[in-house]
Amino acid sequence: MCLAAAYKNKQSPENLICKYVSNIGFQGGKIVLTDVLGEEISLEGKLSAVDLVKNVVVIECA
């Protein structure tokens, strides 16, 4: 199973939004991140980068 870490604007420890992201969805103009335990985080922004080899997602937020 591949799980990712999601970051706000750039990959750095202080910008970590969610660890162990198992699903990324879109609902009502927002990005919805779901972790392996089923917890959901919804935020406004756009996907900036997705690196599936390094398991990193970067979301550009205003």
BALUMTI-261734 format. One line per 8 residues: number of its first residue (from 1); their letters; for each residue y, z, x of N, C-alpha, C, O, CB. Coordinates in steps of 0.05 Angstrom, whole numbers, plus 5000, padded with zeros to 4 digits. Atoms other than C-alpha are relative to their C-alpha. Last residue first. Glycine has a CB too. Layout:
BEGIN
NUM) A) Y,Z,X,Y,Z,X,Y,Z,X,Y,Z,X,Y,Z,X  ...
END
This chain:
BEGIN
62) ACEIVVVN) 4970,5000,4998,5618,4984,4922,5010,5028,5007,5034,5031,5009,5012,4991,4973  4987,4985,5022,5543,4985,4938,5031,5000,5004,5040,5000,5027,4989,5029,4998  4971,5000,4997,5505,4935,4981,5013,5013,4976,5011,5002,4954,5011,4971,5006  4985,5007,5024,5432,4953,4978,5029,5003,5005,5039,5024,5015,4991,5019,4976  4972,4992,4998,5389,4952,5040,5014,4990,4975,5012,4966,4968,5013,4989,5027  4984,5013,5020,5313,4953,5034,5029,5010,5003,5033,5034,5005,4990,5005,4970  4972,4991,5003,5268,4970,5093,5014,4983,4978,5011,4958,4978,5016,4999,5026  5000,4984,5025,5192,4967,5099,5028,5011,4995,5031,5035,4989,4980,5022,5002
54) KVLDVASL) 4990,4973,4992,5196,4942,5172,5002,5019,4976,5009,5042,4979,5027,4997,5013  5016,4991,4976,5152,4881,5157,5008,5028,5008,4991,5044,5015,5005,4980,5024  5026,4991,5008,5179,4874,5086,4982,5008,5024,4963,5023,5020,4986,4979,4984  5017,5005,4978,5251,4870,5108,4973,5011,4994,4969,5036,4996,5012,5011,5027  5026,4990,5005,5296,4864,5047,4982,4992,5023,4977,4968,5027,4988,4991,4972  5022,5007,4982,5370,4855,5057,4974,5013,4992,4974,5036,4982,5007,5007,5029  4988,5011,4977,5434,4857,5016,4979,4990,5020,4982,4968,5031,5019,5020,5014  5018,4999,4977,5407,4870,4947,5013,4985,5023,5021,4962,5021,4972,4988,4993
46) KGELSIEE) 5016,5024,4998,5465,4880,4900,4983,5002,5025,4990,5016,5044,5017,4974,5002  4998,5012,4974,5501,4940,4873,4984,4974,5001,4976,4964,4980,4990,5019,5023  4987,5026,5000,5501,4988,4816,5002,4990,5028,5008,5005,5047,5028,5002,4986  4974,5002,4988,5450,5044,4817,5011,4972,4998,4996,4953,4996,4999,5009,5029  4986,5023,5010,5388,5070,4781,5028,4999,5013,5042,5019,5013,5002,4999,4970  4972,4998,4993,5340,5118,4814,5013,4974,4992,5003,4952,5000,5004,5006,5031  4982,5023,5000,5272,5127,4783,5028,5007,5008,5039,5028,5001,4999,4987,4973  4972,4992,5004,5218,5179,4799,5017,4974,5002,5012,4958,5020,5009,5021,5021
38) GLVDTLVI) 4990,5009,5025,5148,5150,4790,5029,5008,4994,5039,5002,4973,4983,5011,4978  5006,4980,5020,5114,5189,4846,5011,4994,4972,5007,5009,4953,5012,5027,5009  5029,4998,5004,5111,5128,4891,4992,5021,4979,4970,5019,4968,4986,5006,5027  5016,4991,4977,5185,5116,4884,4971,5003,4992,4963,5000,4969,5011,5027,5011  5020,4981,5008,5220,5073,4832,4983,5008,5024,4973,4990,5039,4981,4988,4977  5020,4995,4980,5285,5038,4848,4981,5021,4989,4989,5041,4978,5014,5010,5027  5016,4976,5006,5325,5009,4791,4979,5002,5021,4961,4985,5024,4988,4998,4971  5025,5001,4985,5381,4960,4808,4986,5026,4995,4998,5048,4996,5005,4996,5031
30) KGGQFGIN) 5004,4980,4978,5434,4956,4755,4974,4995,5014,4955,4984,5003,5002,5029,4988  4981,5005,4978,5461,4899,4711,4997,5020,5023,5014,5020,5041,5027,5001,4989  4972,4996,5009,5426,4926,4648,5020,4997,5023,5041,5011,5023,5003,5027,4989  4997,4994,5028,5359,4932,4683,5029,5005,4993,5042,5022,5005,4982,5025,4992  4972,5004,5008,5335,4904,4749,5001,5005,4970,4985,4995,4954,5010,4972,5007  4995,5015,5024,5272,4925,4785,5029,4998,4994,5046,5009,5008,4985,5013,4976  4971,5005,5003,5249,4949,4853,5002,4982,4975,4990,4961,4973,5012,4986,5025  4992,5021,5018,5180,4982,4858,5031,4997,4999,5045,5017,5000,4989,5005,4971
22) SVYKCILN) 5023,5017,5007,5142,5025,4907,5007,4977,4982,4992,4957,4981,4979,5017,4987  4995,5017,5023,5200,5059,4942,4976,4982,4996,4967,4968,5014,5026,4983,5005  5025,5006,5014,5173,5113,4989,5004,4983,4975,4991,4989,4954,4985,5025,4993  5023,5006,4983,5240,5140,5010,4976,4993,4982,4976,5000,4959,4993,5025,5019  5026,4993,5010,5303,5135,4968,4979,4993,5020,4979,4971,5031,4995,4987,4973  4999,4995,5029,5378,5130,4979,4973,5011,4991,4973,5030,4975,5007,4973,4986  5026,5002,5014,5382,5137,5055,5004,5007,4970,5015,5028,4963,4980,5019,5013  4997,5018,5023,5454,5126,5079,4974,4996,4984,4972,4979,4967,5009,4973,5010
14) EPSQKNKY) 4981,4988,5019,5457,5187,5126,5004,4982,4975,5015,4991,4955,5027,5004,5013  5011,4976,5014,5393,5165,5161,5019,5011,4979,5010,5020,4958,4994,5021,5021  4994,4976,4984,5420,5095,5177,4991,5025,4984,4991,5024,4960,5030,5001,5008  5023,4983,4994,5403,5026,5151,5008,5021,5020,5011,5016,5044,4977,4983,5012  5012,5006,4975,5466,4996,5122,4978,5020,5006,4977,5042,4995,5021,5001,5023  4982,5015,4983,5503,4990,5055,4989,4994,5028,4994,4972,5038,5025,5014,5003  4975,5009,5011,5462,5043,5018,5017,4988,5022,5025,5002,5041,5016,5024,4986  4975,4990,4988,5391,5049,5043,5024,4988,4986,5023,4966,4975,5000,4994,5030
6) AAALCM) 4976,5015,5009,5323,5041,5011,5024,5014,5010,5027,5039,5010,5000,4999,4968  4978,4981,5002,5258,5062,5046,5025,4983,4992,5029,4961,5003,5005,5015,5028  4976,5005,4985,5197,5020,5032,5019,5023,4998,5017,5041,4981,5014,4974,4990  4978,4986,5013,5125,5029,5011,5024,4997,5018,5022,4994,5043,4993,5031,4997  4975,5002,4985,5069,4981,5027,5022,5014,4984,5027,5007,4961,5008,4971,5006  4977,5000,5017,5000,5000,5000,5025,5000,5018,5026,5015,5037,5000,5024,4981
END
